[in-house]
């Protein structure tokens, strides 16, 4: 599969098709797939297999959206619970521990 030698735990790929790509590539558009689970190119259902122009776009992390933490300097919302706030310290991402 794509990127099996990657050192990053959540390395992923996105399949990027050309303007006239097949239906199978369009179905995967915008999805990030863990490298060890990504299908080989050309895709099994590709009807343009001999001339397939699909490529992998590599990403260090499969999550595309922003983190839930507020950026430094922004005000936090009022807490709705009375217990102690245990959300201190580092995050769960491997990069947070480097």
N, C-alpha and C positions, 0 to 999 in steps of 0.2 A: 504494500500500500504506500501511499504518498507520505514521505517524511518519517519513516520508521526510525531513522537514526537521530531524530530530533532529541535534544537534551532537555527541552522544556516540557514540563508535565502536561500542560494543557495546549500544546501546539496544535493548531488546526489549519485546515485549508478551506478555501471557498472555491467552487468551480465557476469559472468565468467563461462564458461562451461568447462567440462573435455575434454580430448582428443577425446572422441567418442560422443561428445554432438550432440544434434539434429540440424536440419537445422534452426529452429526458433532461437536458441541461437547463432548460427554462424552468422545469419543475424544482430544480435544486438551487435556483437563483437566490442569492442573499443568505443562504444557509451556511453556517460554519460547522464543519464536520471534523471531529478529532482525527488527526492524521492517520492513526492506525485503523480507523474505521471508514476512511474515505474510499469510494470506489475507484478503480483504475480507469484511466482514460485511454481510449475513448470509452464512454459509458456502454454498458451492455445493450441498452435499448437505442443506441445512437443509429440514426438512419443515414448519417453522413460520415460513417466510420473511416473510410479511406482518406477523406479530406477534412476530418474533424479539426477544428481550430480551438477547441476548449483547452484551457490551461488552469493550473492551480494558482491561487493567490494565497500566500502564506501569512498566518497571523500568530503572534505569540500566545494569545489567549482566545478561547472560543467565545468569550463574552464580548459582545460588540457595544453594548450600551454603557452609560456612565455608572459609576459605583453609587451606592445608596448614601454613602457618607457625604456630608456637606463639605464643600471646599473651605479651606481655612479662611476665617474672617466672616463667614455667613452665620447668621443667627439661627440657633436650633429652635424647633417648635416646642411649645409647652408640653411637658410630659403628662401623660394621661394615667400613669400608674404611680403607686406610692413606694414601691420597693426600690432597693438600691440600683443604680445604673451600672450594669456590668459590662457595658460596651466601651471599654477602655483598652488601650494597648494596640497591638498590631492586628492587621486583618488576616484572613486565611490564605491569601494569595502567596505563592512562593516568593514573589518579588518583594513582599512586605517584610520578609525575614532576611533579606540580603544586607 
